[in-house]
Amino acid sequence: LRVTVPADASSGPITVTNRAGSATTSGLLTVVQKPVITAVTDKALPGGRVVIRGNFLLNADVFFTGSTTPAVNDGRNTDTEVWVKVPVDAQNGPLRIVNEAGETLTPAVTVTLK
């Protein structure tokens, strides 16, 4: 069975109906949308922590301007908040937040050299 998930879908059980009746899944379908950012640390030092708040952040990759690899997690990874370490090659500019559904740019982060 192949279905298209509507843009306004929400997470929950799936019910399939045909002429023989209906059946509902015991597990939940989790709908993931591209990251939504509500707040981000605006200044940081290399090796320091940046906090990103929003929605659909769980397991998202965070890329700093000037860095080609995702930032390392720094202790928190939830759907609404992620902490990452500032890489040594980070430059001033927006962060690129990427999950399975797409990517979002944050406002610029100022990386201050020690």
DRENTORKOL-3810 file (N, C-alpha, C; in nm, 4 decimals):
REM DRENTORKOL-3810
@n.u->0.0854; n.v->-0.1175; n.w->0.0000; ca.u->0.0000; ca.v->0.0000; ca.w->0.0000; c.u->0.0893; c.v->0.1227; c.w->0.0000
@n.u->0.0678; n.v->0.2127; n.w->-0.0921; ca.u->0.1444; ca.v->0.3366; ca.w->-0.1011; c.u->0.0471; c.v->0.4530; c.w->-0.0915
@n.u->0.0810; n.v->0.5509; n.w->-0.0058; ca.u->-0.0065; ca.v->0.6664; ca.w->0.0132; c.u->0.0749; c.v->0.7943; c.w->0.0054
@n.u->0.0071; n.v->0.9041; n.w->-0.0193; ca.u->0.0686; ca.v->1.0365; ca.w->-0.0147; c.u->0.0252; c.v->1.1035; c.w->0.1146
@n.u->0.1213; n.v->1.1520; n.w->0.1910; ca.u->0.0907; ca.v->1.2187; ca.w->0.3175; c.u->0.0627; c.v->1.3657; c.w->0.2874
@n.u->-0.0562; n.v->1.4151; n.w->0.3243; ca.u->-0.0889; ca.v->1.5558; ca.w->0.2975; c.u->0.0018; c.v->1.6508; c.w->0.3763
@n.u->0.0200; n.v->1.7713; n.w->0.3270; ca.u->0.1071; ca.v->1.8702; ca.w->0.3914; c.u->0.0591; c.v->1.9059; c.w->0.5318
@n.u->-0.0703; n.v->1.8975; n.w->0.5573; ca.u->-0.1232; ca.v->1.9347; ca.w->0.6883; c.u->-0.1426; c.v->1.8141; c.w->0.7810
@n.u->-0.0822; n.v->1.7008; n.w->0.7478; ca.u->-0.0972; ca.v->1.5802; ca.w->0.8288; c.u->-0.0316; c.v->1.5986; c.w->0.9653
@n.u->-0.0828; n.v->1.5254; n.w->1.0636; ca.u->-0.0222; ca.v->1.5258; ca.w->1.1960; c.u->0.0110; c.v->1.3817; c.w->1.2344
@n.u->0.0971; n.v->1.3667; n.w->1.3325; ca.u->0.1382; ca.v->1.2339; ca.w->1.3771; c.u->0.0210; c.v->1.1619; c.w->1.4427
@n.u->0.0171; n.v->1.0299; n.w->1.4251; ca.u->-0.0887; ca.v->0.9515; ca.w->1.4873; c.u->-0.1066; c.v->0.8181; c.w->1.4182
@n.u->-0.2101; n.v->0.7427; n.w->1.4603; ca.u->-0.2360; ca.v->0.6131; ca.w->1.3980; c.u->-0.2907; c.v->0.6311; c.w->1.2567
@n.u->-0.2777; n.v->0.5272; n.w->1.1759; ca.u->-0.3277; ca.v->0.5272; ca.w->1.0382; c.u->-0.4447; c.v->0.4290; c.w->1.0292
@n.u->-0.5521; n.v->0.4724; n.w->0.9671; ca.u->-0.6665; ca.v->0.3851; ca.w->0.9436; c.u->-0.6806; c.v->0.3634; c.w->0.7935
@n.u->-0.6895; n.v->0.2360; n.w->0.7543; ca.u->-0.7099; ca.v->0.1988; ca.w->0.6140; c.u->-0.8502; c.v->0.1392; c.w->0.6031
@n.u->-0.9248; n.v->0.1891; n.w->0.5045; ca.u->-1.0623; ca.v->0.1431; ca.w->0.4857; c.u->-1.0805; c.v->0.0946; c.w->0.3427
@n.u->-1.1441; n.v->-0.0205; n.w->0.3274; ca.u->-1.1848; ca.v->-0.0695; ca.w->0.1959; c.u->-1.3213; c.v->-0.1359; c.w->0.2114
@n.u->-1.3698; n.v->-0.2012; n.w->0.1064; ca.u->-1.5046; ca.v->-0.2575; ca.w->0.1136; c.u->-1.5167; c.v->-0.3720; c.w->0.2140
@n.u->-1.4036; n.v->-0.4285; n.w->0.2579; ca.u->-1.4067; ca.v->-0.5356; ca.w->0.3570; c.u->-1.4089; c.v->-0.4820; c.w->0.5001
@n.u->-1.3874; n.v->-0.3522; n.w->0.5160; ca.u->-1.3888; ca.v->-0.2936; ca.w->0.6501; c.u->-1.2731; c.v->-0.1990; c.w->0.6724
@n.u->-1.2405; n.v->-0.1737; n.w->0.7981; ca.u->-1.1339; ca.v->-0.0810; ca.w->0.8359; c.u->-1.0381; c.v->-0.1476; c.w->0.9331
@n.u->-0.9151; n.v->-0.1014; n.w->0.9312; ca.u->-0.8144; ca.v->-0.1458; ca.w->1.0270; c.u->-0.7283; c.v->-0.0257; c.w->1.0635
@n.u->-0.6933; n.v->-0.0158; n.w->1.1898; ca.u->-0.6105; ca.v->0.0949; ca.w->1.2386; c.u->-0.4800; c.v->0.0389; c.w->1.2926
@n.u->-0.3702; n.v->0.1051; n.w->1.2609; ca.u->-0.2387; ca.v->0.0608; ca.w->1.3068; c.u->-0.2280; c.v->0.0730; c.w->1.4583
@n.u->-0.1521; n.v->-0.0166; n.w->1.5187; ca.u->-0.1264; ca.v->-0.0053; ca.w->1.6623; c.u->-0.0138; c.v->0.0940; c.w->1.6885
@n.u->0.0757; n.v->0.1088; n.w->1.5906; ca.u->0.1838; ca.v->0.2061; ca.w->1.6021; c.u->0.1425; c.v->0.3398; c.w->1.5439
@n.u->0.2232; n.v->0.4401; n.w->1.5687; ca.u->0.1943; ca.v->0.5741; ca.w->1.5204; c.u->0.2826; c.v->0.6106; c.w->1.4022
@n.u->0.2266; n.v->0.6811; n.w->1.3064; ca.u->0.3046; ca.v->0.7420; ca.w->1.1993; c.u->0.3536; c.v->0.8757; c.w->1.2519
@n.u->0.4837; n.v->0.8988; n.w->1.2441; ca.u->0.5397; ca.v->1.0259; ca.w->1.2878; c.u->0.5625; c.v->1.1132; c.w->1.1661
@n.u->0.4970; n.v->1.2273; n.w->1.1635; ca.u->0.5106; ca.v->1.3222; ca.w->1.0534; c.u->0.6215; c.v->1.4200; c.w->1.0888
@n.u->0.7196; n.v->1.4335; n.w->0.9998; ca.u->0.8311; ca.v->1.5249; ca.w->1.0211; c.u->0.8226; c.v->1.6360; c.w->0.9179
@n.u->0.8323; n.v->1.7579; n.w->0.9640; ca.u->0.8360; ca.v->1.8731; ca.w->0.8749; c.u->0.9755; c.v->1.9327; c.w->0.8802
@n.u->1.0069; n.v->2.0214; n.w->0.7857; ca.u->1.1396; ca.v->2.0819; ca.w->0.7897; c.u->1.1526; c.v->2.1635; c.w->0.9181
@n.u->1.2757; n.v->2.1811; n.w->0.9676; ca.u->1.2963; ca.v->2.2488; ca.w->1.0952; c.u->1.2354; c.v->2.3892; c.w->1.0976
@n.u->1.1796; n.v->2.4231; n.w->1.2129; ca.u->1.1280; ca.v->2.5575; ca.w->1.2396; c.u->1.2109; c.v->2.6127; c.w->1.3546
@n.u->1.2741; n.v->2.7270; n.w->1.3340; ca.u->1.3624; ca.v->2.7850; ca.w->1.4352; c.u->1.2911; c.v->2.9011; c.w->1.5043
@n.u->1.2901; n.v->2.8986; n.w->1.6392; ca.u->1.2305; ca.v->3.0079; ca.w->1.7154; c.u->1.3355; c.v->3.0905; c.w->1.7890
@n.u->1.4523; n.v->3.0315; n.w->1.8165; ca.u->1.5593; ca.v->3.1041; ca.w->1.8858; c.u->1.6912; c.v->3.0332; c.w->1.8612
@n.u->1.7992; n.v->3.1120; n.w->1.8601; ca.u->1.9335; ca.v->3.0554; ca.w->1.8448; c.u->2.0318; c.v->3.1475; c.w->1.9174
@n.u->2.1314; n.v->3.0872; n.w->1.9820; ca.u->2.2380; ca.v->3.1657; ca.w->2.0431; c.u->2.3009; c.v->3.2515; c.w->1.9344
@n.u->2.3178; n.v->3.3822; n.w->1.9596; ca.u->2.3669; ca.v->3.4688; ca.w->1.8515; c.u->2.5170; c.v->3.4937; c.w->1.8545
@n.u->2.5856; n.v->3.4576; n.w->1.9654; ca.u->2.7311; ca.v->3.4747; ca.w->1.9735; c.u->2.7906; c.v->3.3517; c.w->2.0404
@n.u->2.9060; n.v->3.3066; n.w->1.9881; ca.u->2.9690; ca.v->3.1874; ca.w->2.0447; c.u->3.1176; c.v->3.1842; c.w->2.0140
@n.u->3.1902; n.v->3.1088; n.w->2.0939; ca.u->3.3327; ca.v->3.0848; ca.w->2.0729; c.u->3.3519; c.v->2.9462; c.w->2.0136
@n.u->3.4555; n.v->2.9261; n.w->1.9301; ca.u->3.4859; ca.v->2.7901; ca.w->1.8851; c.u->3.5048; c.v->2.6986; c.w->2.0062
@n.u->3.4418; n.v->2.5832; n.w->2.0027; ca.u->3.4447; ca.v->2.4910; ca.w->2.1155; c.u->3.3336; c.v->2.5150; c.w->2.2155
@n.u->3.2674; n.v->2.6304; n.w->2.2039; ca.u->3.1560; ca.v->2.6623; ca.w->2.2934; c.u->3.0263; c.v->2.5993; c.w->2.2453
@n.u->2.9181; n.v->2.6331; n.w->2.3124; ca.u->2.7866; ca.v->2.5744; ca.w->2.2842; c.u->2.6951; c.v->2.6770; c.w->2.2183
@n.u->2.6204; n.v->2.6296; n.w->2.1187; ca.u->2.5102; ca.v->2.7055; ca.w->2.0605; c.u->2.3827; c.v->2.6283; c.w->2.0896
@n.u->2.2802; n.v->2.7005; n.w->2.1345; ca.u->2.1505; ca.v->2.6405; ca.w->2.1637; c.u->2.0530; c.v->2.6833; c.w->2.0542
@n.u->1.9841; n.v->2.5864; n.w->1.9973; ca.u->1.8848; ca.v->2.6124; ca.w->1.8923; c.u->1.7507; c.v->2.5631; c.w->1.9450
@n.u->1.6499; n.v->2.6499; n.w->1.9385; ca.u->1.5153; ca.v->2.6122; ca.w->1.9838; c.u->1.4182; c.v->2.6243; c.w->1.8676
@n.u->1.3179; n.v->2.5376; n.w->1.8674; ca.u->1.2174; ca.v->2.5409; ca.w->1.7621; c.u->1.1377; c.v->2.4124; c.w->1.7613
@n.u->1.1076; n.v->2.3620; n.w->1.6424; ca.u->1.0319; ca.v->2.2385; ca.w->1.6251; c.u->1.0952; c.v->2.1538; c.w->1.5151
@n.u->1.0758; n.v->2.0234; n.w->1.5259; ca.u->1.1272; ca.v->1.9262; ca.w->1.4280; c.u->1.2798; c.v->1.9265; c.w->1.4248
@n.u->1.3411; n.v->1.9387; n.w->1.5435; ca.u->1.4869; ca.v->1.9449; ca.w->1.5543; c.u->1.5519; c.v->1.8113; c.w->1.5909
@n.u->1.4739; n.v->1.7137; n.w->1.6380; ca.u->1.5303; ca.v->1.5875; ca.w->1.6832; c.u->1.6153; c.v->1.5235; c.w->1.5737
@n.u->1.7410; n.v->1.4954; n.w->1.6062; ca.u->1.8371; ca.v->1.4311; ca.w->1.5153; c.u->1.8693; c.v->1.5131; c.w->1.3905
@n.u->1.8392; n.v->1.6421; n.w->1.3923; ca.u->1.8742; ca.v->1.7278; ca.w->1.2780; c.u->2.0256; c.v->1.7518; c.w->1.2765
@n.u->2.0811; n.v->1.7653; n.w->1.1566; ca.u->2.2214; ca.v->1.8041; ca.w->1.1424; c.u->2.2298; c.v->1.9558; c.w->1.1426
@n.u->2.3318; n.v->2.0083; n.w->1.2118; ca.u->2.3535; ca.v->2.1525; ca.w->1.2212; c.u->2.4872; c.v->2.1833; c.w->1.1559
@n.u->2.4839; n.v->2.2677; n.w->1.0538; ca.u->2.6060; ca.v->2.3077; ca.w->0.9829; c.u->2.6326; c.v->2.4552; c.w->1.0073
@n.u->2.7532; n.v->2.4868; n.w->1.0526; ca.u->2.7946; ca.v->2.6263; ca.w->1.0689; c.u->2.8475; c.v->2.6776; c.w->0.9369
@n.u->2.8327; n.v->2.8061; n.w->0.9113; ca.u->2.8936; ca.v->2.8683; ca.w->0.7940; c.u->3.0436; c.v->2.8400; c.w->0.7990
@n.u->3.1003; n.v->2.7956; n.w->0.6881; ca.u->3.2428; ca.v->2.7663; ca.w->0.6797; c.u->3.2800; c.v->2.6243; c.w->0.7158
@n.u->3.1844; n.v->2.5443; n.w->0.7655; ca.u->3.2135; ca.v->2.4075; ca.w->0.8058; c.u->3.1398; c.v->2.3103; c.w->0.7139
@n.u->3.2078; n.v->2.2053; n.w->0.6717; ca.u->3.1466; ca.v->2.1094; ca.w->0.5791; c.u->3.0904; c.v->1.9861; c.w->0.6497
@n.u->3.1174; n.v->1.9726; n.w->0.7793; ca.u->3.0659; ca.v->1.8579; ca.w->0.8542; c.u->2.9672; c.v->1.9068; c.w->0.9602
@n.u->2.8705; n.v->1.8233; n.w->0.9948; ca.u->2.7740; ca.v->1.8648; ca.w->1.0973; c.u->2.8423; c.v->1.8899; c.w->1.2316
@n.u->2.7876; n.v->1.9832; n.w->1.3072; ca.u->2.8390; ca.v->2.0123; ca.w->1.4408; c.u->2.8125; c.v->1.8928; c.w->1.5330
@n.u->2.8963; n.v->1.8785; n.w->1.6339; ca.u->2.8853; ca.v->1.7692; ca.w->1.7306; c.u->2.7824; c.v->1.8072; c.w->1.8364
@n.u->2.6975; n.v->1.7093; n.w->1.8734; ca.u->2.5982; ca.v->1.7325; ca.w->1.9779; c.u->2.6690; c.v->1.7663; c.w->2.1087
@n.u->2.6092; n.v->1.8583; n.w->2.1859; ca.u->2.6705; ca.v->1.9014; ca.w->2.3116; c.u->2.5783; c.v->1.8767; c.w->2.4310
@n.u->2.5006; n.v->1.7678; n.w->2.4265; ca.u->2.4275; ca.v->1.7283; ca.w->2.5454; c.u->2.2761; c.v->1.7299; c.w->2.5377
@n.u->2.2180; n.v->1.7918; n.w->2.4368; ca.u->2.0713; ca.v->1.7913; ca.w->2.4271; c.u->2.0305; c.v->1.7743; c.w->2.2817
@n.u->1.9349; n.v->1.6828; n.w->2.2575; ca.u->1.8864; ca.v->1.6561; ca.w->2.1230; c.u->1.7396; c.v->1.6157; c.w->2.1354
@n.u->1.6500; n.v->1.7145; n.w->2.1313; ca.u->1.5073; ca.v->1.6874; ca.w->2.1409; c.u->1.4373; c.v->1.7486; c.w->2.0200
@n.u->1.3095; n.v->1.7266; n.w->2.0109; ca.u->1.2329; ca.v->1.7827; ca.w->1.8991; c.u->1.2267; c.v->1.9349; c.w->1.9058
@n.u->1.2439; n.v->1.9916; n.w->2.0266; ca.u->1.2291; ca.v->2.1370; ca.w->2.0427; c.u->1.3569; c.v->2.2097; c.w->2.0822
@n.u->1.4650; n.v->2.1356; n.w->2.1125; ca.u->1.5903; ca.v->2.2023; ca.w->2.1504; c.u->1.7096; c.v->2.1133; c.w->2.1194
@n.u->1.8127; n.v->2.1748; n.w->2.0610; ca.u->1.9362; ca.v->2.1044; ca.w->2.0282; c.u->2.0533; c.v->2.1900; c.w->2.0748
@n.u->2.1522; n.v->2.1259; n.w->2.1373; ca.u->2.2774; ca.v->2.1919; ca.w->2.1749; c.u->2.3880; c.v->2.1352; c.w->2.0878
@n.u->2.4699; n.v->2.2221; n.w->2.0296; ca.u->2.5837; ca.v->2.1765; ca.w->1.9496; c.u->2.7085; c.v->2.2547; c.w->1.9867
@n.u->2.8248; n.v->2.1913; n.w->1.9634; ca.u->2.9540; ca.v->2.2576; ca.w->1.9839; c.u->2.9897; c.v->2.3364; c.w->1.8588
@n.u->3.0469; n.v->2.4531; n.w->1.8780; ca.u->3.0921; ca.v->2.5354; ca.w->1.7663; c.u->3.2238; c.v->2.4775; c.w->1.7147
@n.u->3.2284; n.v->2.4354; n.w->1.5865; ca.u->3.3542; ca.v->2.3793; ca.w->1.5333; c.u->3.4611; c.v->2.4881; c.w->1.5176
@n.u->3.5868; n.v->2.4467; n.w->1.5159; ca.u->3.6975; ca.v->2.5422; ca.w->1.5061; c.u->3.7001; c.v->2.6156; c.w->1.3727
@n.u->3.6395; n.v->2.5561; n.w->1.2672; ca.u->3.6399; ca.v->2.6212; ca.w->1.1363; c.u->3.5128; c.v->2.7041; c.w->1.1105
@n.u->3.4304; n.v->2.7224; n.w->1.2130; ca.u->3.3061; ca.v->2.7988; ca.w->1.1962; c.u->3.3362; c.v->2.9445; c.w->1.1663
@n.u->3.2505; n.v->3.0040; n.w->1.0839; ca.u->3.2605; ca.v->3.1462; ca.w->1.0487; c.u->3.1290; c.v->3.2149; c.w->1.0824
@n.u->3.1307; n.v->3.3478; n.w->1.0849; ca.u->3.0089; ca.v->3.4246; ca.w->1.1074; c.u->2.9082; c.v->3.3938; c.w->0.9980
@n.u->2.7828; n.v->3.3814; n.w->1.0348; ca.u->2.6784; ca.v->3.3581; ca.w->0.9362; c.u->2.5695; c.v->3.2688; c.w->0.9914
@n.u->2.4690; n.v->3.2405; n.w->0.9083; ca.u->2.3578; ca.v->3.1562; ca.w->0.9541; c.u->2.4003; c.v->3.0110; c.w->0.9699
@n.u->2.3258; n.v->2.9389; n.w->1.0519; ca.u->2.3416; ca.v->2.7941; ca.w->1.0630; c.u->2.2430; c.v->2.7300; c.w->0.9668
@n.u->2.2805; n.v->2.6168; n.w->0.9118; ca.u->2.1907; ca.v->2.5407; ca.w->0.8245; c.u->2.1467; c.v->2.4181; c.w->0.9042
@n.u->2.0156; n.v->2.4091; n.w->0.9298; ca.u->1.9590; ca.v->2.3000; ca.w->1.0073; c.u->1.8890; c.v->2.2064; c.w->0.9093
@n.u->1.9282; n.v->2.0773; n.w->0.9091; ca.u->1.8791; ca.v->1.9815; ca.w->0.8090; c.u->1.8183; c.v->1.8591; c.w->0.8782
@n.u->1.6956; n.v->1.8237; n.w->0.8377; ca.u->1.6363; ca.v->1.6968; ca.w->0.8811; c.u->1.5831; c.v->1.6234; c.w->0.7587
@n.u->1.5092; n.v->1.5140; n.w->0.7802; ca.u->1.4608; ca.v->1.4311; ca.w->0.6696; c.u->1.3671; c.v->1.5061; c.w->0.5755
@n.u->1.3024; n.v->1.6110; n.w->0.6250; ca.u->1.2010; ca.v->1.6815; ca.w->0.5458; c.u->1.2535; c.v->1.8046; c.w->0.4738
@n.u->1.3732; n.v->1.8504; n.w->0.5078; ca.u->1.4256; ca.v->1.9703; ca.w->0.4415; c.u->1.5263; c.v->2.0424; c.w->0.5279
@n.u->1.5489; n.v->2.1669; n.w->0.4943; ca.u->1.6466; ca.v->2.2462; ca.w->0.5688; c.u->1.5967; c.v->2.3876; c.w->0.5900
@n.u->1.6528; n.v->2.4523; n.w->0.6936; ca.u->1.6167; ca.v->2.5879; ca.w->0.7315; c.u->1.7441; c.v->2.6611; c.w->0.7699
@n.u->1.7512; n.v->2.7893; n.w->0.7382; ca.u->1.8626; ca.v->2.8732; ca.w->0.7818; c.u->1.8204; c.v->2.9541; c.w->0.9035
@n.u->1.9118; n.v->2.9673; n.w->1.0003; ca.u->1.8860; ca.v->3.0494; ca.w->1.1176; c.u->1.9317; c.v->3.1923; c.w->1.0897
@n.u->1.8972; n.v->3.2852; n.w->1.1796; ca.u->1.9623; ca.v->3.4161; ca.w->1.1732; c.u->2.1133; c.v->3.3963; c.w->1.1942
@n.u->2.1916; n.v->3.4952; n.w->1.1579; ca.u->2.3378; ca.v->3.4859; ca.w->1.1667; c.u->2.3853; c.v->3.4647; c.w->1.3104
@n.u->2.4891; n.v->3.3844; n.w->1.3235; ca.u->2.5575; ca.v->3.3631; ca.w->1.4511; c.u->2.6961; c.v->3.4256; c.w->1.4378
@n.u->2.7359; n.v->3.5054; n.w->1.5366; ca.u->2.8691; ca.v->3.5657; ca.w->1.5370; c.u->2.9654; c.v->3.4743; c.w->1.6110
@n.u->3.0661; n.v->3.4257; n.w->1.5417; ca.u->3.1680; ca.v->3.3394; ca.w->1.6024; c.u->3.2855; c.v->3.4277; c.w->1.6393
@n.u->3.3137; n.v->3.4343; n.w->1.7690; ca.u->3.4195; ca.v->3.5209; ca.w->1.8205; c.u->3.5443; c.v->3.4394; c.w->1.8438
@n.u->3.6565; n.v->3.4846; n.w->1.7882; ca.u->3.7837; ca.v->3.4155; ca.w->1.8129; c.u->3.8348; c.v->3.4529; c.w->1.9497
@n.u->3.9003; n.v->3.3591; n.w->2.0158; ca.u->3.9532; ca.v->3.3824; ca.w->2.1522; c.u->4.0630; c.v->3.4841; c.w->2.1506
END
